[in-house]
Amino acid sequence: MPVLIWADVLAAYVMWMVMLYLTNVWRLNFTHAAAIINVFWGMKSIMLLPMQFIVDTFMGNYWMLTISSFAYSTGLGFLTMSTPPVLAKATGTCSAYEHQCIGQTQQILFYTALGLIAVGLSGHLISLGTFMDEQLVEEVQENFTTRSRVTWFVGSCMAILIPIGGVLAICYANLWSIRFGIAAICTVLATILFLSGSCSYNCVSPQGSSLTTVFRVLVAAKSKLFHKCPTDANQLYQKRDPDLFFLPHSRLLRNND
């Protein structure tokens, strides 16, 4: 399970490299390239709240990690395919790393890749830490055996060493297709390893989101907006329980209309 950290580390490094890719290959000025990257990070931040609601209400952390990992893998794959040499023959464009070799197909793949990587990054930020805590709780309940300790230690070491190796390989690679391809291959491998342990995970079902209560209050408040307050306070909707103590209703906040 810690192998999913590969995707986060490599994707973050790749997004830093994309800035150089846009200025060196696409020949965009610094302001235009920075605007594209800023839109990417903004999109990632905006998606956190609705995706958290989906996780808490419908999906759960396991399925969010699965979907976001597939999004990561597909996004980095599209990013690799958007480089000029990969689809040069299929699109009829040149294969050099020059701006005139960037056709419409490469642009579509590039922007689609940014969206998918943003989905993967948001999903991991929301669910990865919580999902790991759920597994640790399960291990503690099982007295955290020696075998589980070794497995966790090996997984943690791999989660640290392999991203470092991937970053070094990306640094020393001269071709952009290879740079992005290394990140895509590592992310696909991390996804496969994560799915291989699906049978042993402690998957907690969704418990509901607090945002649901907030939305219900807002809807109820809006529906009551044009209702007049009854003269008799006993006609107000409230829970009637003789064992509970309620403060008496005040007339100071009444609408006299």
N, C-alpha and C positions, 0 to 999 in steps of 0.2 A: 503493500500500500504506500509506503513512503516514496515509491518510484514515481508517483505523480508529481513530486517536487521537481523532477527532471523537466517536465513540460513548463512549469512556471519559470524556472531559472533560464532555460534556453529561449523561451518565448520572450521574456523580458529583455534578454540580450539581443535577440534578433530584432526586436522593435527599436532598440537603440541603433542597430546597424542599418535599419531601413532608412533612417535619416540620411546616412551617407549614400545609400543606394539611390535615393531620390535626387540628391544633389549631383552625384558623380555620373550616374547612368541616365536618368531621366532629364538631367540638366535643368532641374527646377531651381529657382533661387531659394535662398535660405528661408525667407518668410513663407513662401508657398509650401515648402516641405514641412516646416514647423507647424503650419496650420493643419496639414493632413494628420500629422502625429497627434496634435492636440485634440482634433476631432475624435481620433481613435480612443485616447485616454478618457475623454469626456463621455463617449458612448459607453465605455466600460463602467464608469462610475454611475451613469444614469440607470444602467441595467441591474445594479445591485439590489435596489429595493424591490422591484417586481419579481426578480428571480428569488429573493429571499421569501417573499410571500408564497410563491409557487412551491418552494421546498417545504415550508412549514405547513402548507394546506393540502397539497396533492401528492407531491413527488417523493420527498424524502432525500436524504443526503446521498445515498448510494446511486440512485438513478440520475441525480443532478451531476455527480462526478462522472458517471458513464457518458451522459450526453455531452458534457463539456469536454471530456477527453476526446470523443469523436470529433467535436468541433475543432479542438486544437489540432488534431492530426490532419483533418481535411483542410483547415486553414493554412497550415504550414506547407501542406502539399500543393495547394493552389498558389501559394507564394513562390514556391520553387518553380512551378509551371509558368508563372508569369515572367520569368527571366527570358531574355531573347532567344538563347540557343535551344531551349527545350521544345518549343512548338514552332520553330522557324519554318520547317518544311510544311507543316500542316496549315499554317496561316499565310504562307508566301511572303514572309518578312525575312530580313537579314538576321544573322546569328551573332553579330558583334554586340558588345555591351555599349551601344550608342543610342541616343534618344530617337533617332530615325528608325530604329529597329523595334520600337515599342508600338505595337499596333493596338487596335481596339480590343481584340481578344485578350491580350496581355493586360490591358488596363482593367477590363472587367474582372479577370481572375485576381488581380492585385487588390482591388477594392473589396471584392467578395472575401478574399483571404483576411483582410483587416477586420471585417465584421465577424467572421467565424472565430478568429483569435480573440476578439473582445468577448465573445460569448464564453469561450473556454476559460479565459482569465477570470471573468466574473463568477462563473460557476465554481471554480476552484477556490476563489477567495471566500465564497459563502460557505461551502460545504466541506472542504478538505480538513480544516482544523477541527470542526465539530465531529466529523466522521472518525478521525483519528482518536479523539477523546472517547467516543463510543466503543472503539475497539480496546482501548486501554482499560476502560471500566470492566469490560467482559473478561479481559485477562486477569485483572485483580480478583474478580469473583472466582476465577478458576485457579487461584493461588499463584499465578504467574510462574509456570513451570520452567525448568532449565531450558527445555527445547524452545519455548516461546521467547525466552530471553535471548537466546542465540539468534533466532529468526529475526527478532526486532533489531538486534545489534547489527546483523549483516545487512538488513534492509536499510538501516539508517546510514551505514557506511557507503552503500551503493548510491543512496540518494545524495550524498555529498560528493563522492569521487567521480561518478559518471558525468554529472553536469559540469564539473571542473574540466574533465577531459574533453567534453563536447565544446565548451567555450574555447579551450586552447586549440582544438582542431579547427574551429570556425575562424579563429584569429590567423592561423597559418595558411588557411585555404585562400587561394587567389581569385577563384572564380565565384561569382555570386550564386550560381546554381548549386555549387557544392556547399557553400556556406548555409544556404537555406535548406538544402537537402539533408545535411547532417542533423539539423534541428528537427526536421520532419521525421527522419528515421528513428531518432531517439524517442520522440514523442509517441510514435506508433508502437515501438517496443515497450514503452512505459504503460501504454493503454492495454496491450496484450497481457503484460504481467499483472496489472491490476485486475483485469477480468478473470485471469486464471485462478485467483483466490476468492472468487465470488461465493463459493459454497461455504467458506469458513468465516465470512464476515458477520458481524452482529449488526443487522440492519434494523434500525428503529423506525417504526411507522410514523407518519406525520401526526403531530399532536395538535395542529391548528395554529393559526397565526393571530397575534394580538391585533394586527391590522384589521382583521375581520370585525372585531368589536368596535374599533374606531370608525370603520365604514358604516356599521349599523347605527351608531350614535349619530353620525352625520346625516344619514338618510332619515332617521327618526326626527331629528331636529328640523330638517328641511320640510318634512311632511306636516309638522306641527307649527310651522312658521306663521300661518294665517289662521290658526285656531285660537279662539278666544279662551281665556282662562275662566273656568266656571266659578260662579260666585261661592258655591259650597265647596270647600276644600276636600270634602269626602268623595267628591266625584273625580278627583285626580287619580290617574292610574299609578298605583304603587303596590308593592308587595304587602299583603295583609298578614302579619305574623304577630300574634300577641306576645311571643317570647322576645321580640326585637323592640328596642327602644328607638323611637323616632322623635326628632326635635319637632316642635309645633311649626306649622306653616306660617311664614311671615307675609304680611300684606305690603311690605315696603317695596317689593319688586314687581308688584302686580301692574298690569297694563290697564289703566283706568278706562281706556276706550272700550 
